[in-house]
Amino acid sequence: MGVARYNKNEKDEVQDVILQSGIHIKSLYTHKDLEEIGFDPEKDLALPGEYPFTRGIHSQGYRSREWTTRQYTGFGTPKETNERFKLMISHGQTGLNVAFDLPTQMGLDSDDPLAEGEVGRVGMAVDSLRDFEIAFQGIPLDRIGAGLTINAVASIMLAMFQATAEKYGFKKDRVSATPQNDILKEIIGRGAWIFPVKPAVRLIGDTIEYSMKELPRTNPVSVCGYHIRESGCSPVQEIAYAFQIANTYIEEVLRRGHPIDDFVRGFTFNLNVFGNLWEQVAKFRAARKLWAINLKERYGAGDNRSLLLRGIFGGGGYGMTKAQPENNIIRGAYYALAAALGGAQTTALCSFDEAYTIPTPRAALLSLRTFQILMEESGLRDTVDPLAGSYFIETLTKQMEQKIVEEMKKIDEIGGMIKAVETGYVQKEVARQAYEFEKGVQKGELIKVGVNKYTEGEEMEVELHEYRGESAEEQVQRLQEIRRERDNRKVTQLLKDLENAAKAENNVMPYLLECCKAYATVGEMTGVFKEVYGEFKEPSIF
Amino acid sequence: MEKKIRILVAKPGLDGHDRGAKVVAQALRDAGMEVIYTGLHQTIGQIINTALQEDVDVIGLSIMSGAHLPICQKLTREMKEKDLGDILVVIGGVIPKRDTPLLQKMGIHGIFPGGTSFDESIRWIKENVKT
């Protein structure tokens, strides 16, 4: 949602429009608005592919390359997930984005008592390398990049991905993984955290440092404004918080003595698309510019390739509604349009049935077709940054930029994102706005079609994805087989080595790789980290 | 003065999606109730302990992961064993309609799937808590 607020007079004429970001929209924009806000086409825009990249990171936009499509996919066992991957690829999907079940996200083995009822439910279950081997069997990993939507244990999954690629004969400098690996947003918005903030950030530093040398095509971090916005914040805060989170990870790697230009190219972003179309497009354009400025001015990056904001712009989950679910198909199309007009490199959409269920194949394919219709039929590949120069869009882009800078300053004043999260400042801010937003919808001040306006009509029956208890049983059996068949003495020794590395604050990645290759389980490796690092305690925000 | 209703808003299991729980917690507080929020990743045992310590009238579970059936089964079973029948149990989140009869049979008193208005759930709680 995040729709704008409209004040109207008694004749139903719009008197004022206020975007979620707090910006008032005027009824008309002319060249005078650009003058007033100090718009300078040379400094504010330049050309696509040129600093400050407001118009896009590629000079030719989608002419040179279509976006990558990467629907979030995974459920049940690795075998079931592998079949769905192959279905999506056979229909033209060009990347993968793996959904893991909650026990895996929380670093628990499938037979852990806390995993009961959750194995394979919201994503694929992973216990050991065997599961990755099955999940990626027959996937051309040198052509298809894999997003791994995992955070607290992203380091383990990245090691597992490398071990899998090696096993299938792909060179490590040819494969590309994008682990989400953003623990700070997980603490703010999605809740799959395990370790305290500082060691958790150190683990992210390890993956970045390791990828520089070992996995050069991998993007070790995908900073997610996305989930923070899903949790309630405004589009301006989404970008401001994402950038301040990214700055935290940057500083962790700088602290280790690496020059910024050696590693920051591996940063990507995951940003949201729902809400007011103009606000979204302006947000992406402003974000690209500010990210380039941030790197150049705050960190002295010199290489142009370091300055590019690359990312997946997609999802839109909170804009979708449970009421009249088929309307979400239409919403998805507009969200995809916002992503394309905003210059997304990669995209994905929540499917129309997600308020009810794991998407059925039919729903997932509809999302994929939405992207294909945009690119193949609607002219989105014709020219780069088609909205550039519009009085309105350029004014709004400048206004968004100013607001994002203000919001970033607030975090600087608190002393950075780690502090802002440990004290619960950001969580409070996000929860407060989520409540305001919900009140607005319930009072009918923010219009959602089918929810508080045009609610007539029959409810559609949604086909539900069936959870298979047998898949969970199969998973547990495979895990127990692995524990029986592997060289347990070797595993014990490798886990001990991992523990020593973690205690000494050495980079843990080479140790994780060895553990994964010996079929140590996710629960065992996480257990080592819990022992060394302890566990995160949520600040109380009420 | 009328006694304030005390309600525990709880996030059981591994699901970390707490937007709904936090929004509802604020709405219940604004409706004059004493709200205690457990935070994430709570076991059934932890939830029951907190409910006892805080002497609540209602436990409100928020579950988005689809694991509501096993979680509610476990909670209601343990509550019966501990003879906590006086506490009302309500649930919100991604709860398909077809699961309503099963949940009611387990002893879940109120079911408020996503999309339920604040007014409706507040009214239900006020009508059903014996004060």
Interface residues (C-beta under 8 A of the other chain):
Chain A: L102 P103 Q105 M106 L108 L114 A115 E116 G117 E118 R121 V122 E186 G189 R190 G191 A192 W193 E230 S231 G232 T321 K322 A323 A355 Y356 T357 I358 A431 R432 A434 Y435 E438 K439 Q442 V451 L464 Y467 E538 S540 I541 F542
Chain B: K11 G13 L14 D15 G16 H17 D18 R19 K22 V23 A25 Q26 A27 R29 V35 Y37 G39 L40 H41 T43 S65 G66 A67 L69 P70 I71 V94 P96 P113 G114 G115 S117 F118 D119
